[in-house]
Amino acid sequence: MSAVTPIQPPRSLYAGLMLATGIVASACAFAAARMVGSPTTPALQISGLIFAVSLLGLLPVLVRSAESFGLAVLGASVARMLLAMFAALILTQVGSFEARPVWLGVVTGAGLMLLVESIAAITILLSIERKKAGHPGAESSSTC
């Protein structure tokens, strides 16, 4: 009787992709805020906010179960979006930040993170399902 090695998501590839996307999303948030007239300092703070919340995208790397990977990506994504929106609300309502650059920067950066993260997770999960289908004895999560 041989043990079937569980198929795992490529954690290091996913982590690298999320870090790179966080950097690009931060730059895009900065550019979006500057394009609508934000001074450099607030635009840099918005960019820093996006990079800080983008680090939540690394949480799925800590999940050991391939079956829970998709849920971890979803949870990290929701947490990132809520935290980014809450921070933007605080910056505009409590702080002295102009609303338009903050919201445009946050939506641009967090939206880019959401897009890349969703595409990566779907690609990884489809790859895992294909590998499971190719291994005799491995159960697919799509079976009843």
N, C-alpha and C positions, 0 to 999 in steps of 0.2 A: 504494500500500500504506500503510494508516494503522496507526499503533501503537495498541494497545489499552492504555488506562490501567488499571493494576492497581487493584483495589478494595481499599481499606485500612480497617482498623478505626478507629472514631472515638477516637483516642488521648487528646485533651484531655477529652472527655466521660468516658472510662473513668478517667483519672487523677483528675478531680474527684470522681467517684463513689467511688473507692477512698479518697481523702483524707477525704471526708465520712463514709464508713463506718468508717474508722479512728477518727475522733473519737467517733462514736456507740458503736462497740464498746468504746472506752476507758471511756466513761461507763457503759456497761452492766456492764463488768468491775468498775468501782468500786462500783456499786450492788449487784452480786451479792456481792462480798466483804463489804461493809458489812451486808448483810441477814443474813449468817450470823455476825455478831459480830466482824468484823475491826475493829481500831482504824483511825482515819483515815489515819495515816501509811503502814502497810503496804498499805492499800487504794489509796492514791495511787500507791504504787510498782508495784502490780499493774497499775493503769490505765496508768501510764507504760510498763510492759513491753509491754502490748498495743498501745499506740500505736507503739512502736518497731518491733515485729515487723510491724505493719500496713503499714509503709512498704515491705516486700517486695512488696506488692501493686502497687506502681508499676513494678516491673521489666518487665512485659509491654509497657509503653508504649515501651520502648526497642527492641523488636523491630520491624524494618522489614518483614518478610515477613508477609502476611496468613495464609499457610499455617502459619506457625510461631506465630501468636498464641495459639492454643488450647494448644499445648504449653508456651508461656511462662507462661500463666496456671496451668496444672497444676503446673509446676515451682515457681513462686512460692508457690503455695498449700501444696504439700508442705513447702517450705523454711520457710514461716511456721509451720505447725503443729508441725514438728519442733523448731524453735528455741523456740517458746513452751513446748512440753512440757519441753524440756531445761532451760529457765530456771526453770520451775516446780519441777522436780525438784531443781535446785540450791538454790532458795529454801527448799524444805521439808526437804531432807536435810542441807545444809551450813549454810544460814542458820538463823535462829531464828524463821522464819515458821510459823504454824499451818497445817497442810496443807489443811484444808477450805476456808477462804476463798481460798487461793491457787489451788487446783485449780478451784473453782467460778468464780472470776473469769476464769481463763485459758480454761476451756472455754466460758464464756459469750461472752467477747470474740472469741476465735479462731473459735468456731463461727458467730457472727454474720458475721464477715468471710468465712468459707468460703461461707456461704449466699448472701450478696449477690454475692460474686465469681463464684460458679458461675452464678447467674441472669443476671448481666450478660454473662459470657462466652458462655453458650448463646444469649442474645438477639443478641449481636453476630455470632456465627458463623452463626446462622440467617439474619440479615440479609445477610451477605456472600454466602451460598449463594443466596439469593433474587435478589440483584443479579446474580450470575454467570449464573444461569439466564435472566435477562431480557436479558443482553447477548449478541448473536450473536457467535460466535468465542471467547468466554471459556469456558475449560474449568472444569467443576465438579469439585471434589475427590471427589465421590461417584460419578463415572463410572469404569467398569472399563477 
